[in-house]
């Protein structure tokens, strides 16, 4: 039951981010902010990977 609630919550957040973008209600600057999160790699993680030699 808890997993189901988490899944529903995650899907609702995802729909808030994706569907307005698909419908053109969100500008490009806002979607650029969330694109690294969609790929699973945040900007700070990318920075540290680059500068730590990994």
C-alpha positions as CSV (number, residue, x, y, z in Angstrom):
1,X,0.0,0.0,0.0
2,X,2.8,2.4,0.8
3,X,4.6,1.6,-2.4
4,X,1.5,2.3,-4.3
5,X,1.1,5.7,-2.7
6,X,4.7,6.5,-3.5
7,X,4.2,5.5,-7.1
8,X,1.0,7.6,-7.4
9,X,2.8,10.5,-5.9
10,X,5.8,10.1,-8.3
11,X,3.5,9.9,-11.3
12,X,1.6,13.0,-10.2
13,X,4.9,15.0,-9.9
14,X,6.1,13.6,-13.2
15,X,2.8,14.7,-14.9
16,X,3.2,18.2,-13.5
17,X,6.6,18.5,-15.2
18,X,5.9,16.7,-18.5
19,X,2.4,17.5,-19.6
20,X,2.6,21.3,-19.3
21,X,5.8,21.1,-21.4
22,X,4.1,18.9,-24.0
23,X,1.2,21.3,-24.2
24,X,3.5,24.4,-24.4
25,X,2.5,25.9,-21.1
26,X,6.0,26.0,-19.7
27,X,8.8,28.1,-21.2
28,X,12.1,26.6,-22.4
29,X,14.2,28.1,-19.5
30,X,12.1,26.2,-16.9
31,X,12.3,22.9,-18.8
32,X,16.1,23.4,-19.1
33,X,16.3,23.5,-15.4
34,X,14.7,20.1,-15.0
35,X,16.3,18.3,-18.0
36,X,19.4,17.2,-16.0
37,X,17.0,15.7,-13.4
38,X,15.2,13.8,-16.1
39,X,18.5,12.3,-17.1
40,X,19.3,11.4,-13.5
41,X,22.4,13.5,-13.3
42,X,22.2,16.8,-11.5
43,X,24.5,19.7,-12.5
44,X,26.5,19.5,-9.3
45,X,27.1,15.8,-9.8
46,X,28.3,16.4,-13.3
47,X,30.7,19.1,-12.0
48,X,32.2,16.8,-9.3
49,X,32.6,13.9,-11.7
50,X,34.4,16.2,-14.2
51,X,36.8,17.7,-11.6
52,X,37.4,14.5,-9.5
53,X,38.9,12.6,-12.4
54,X,36.2,9.9,-12.6
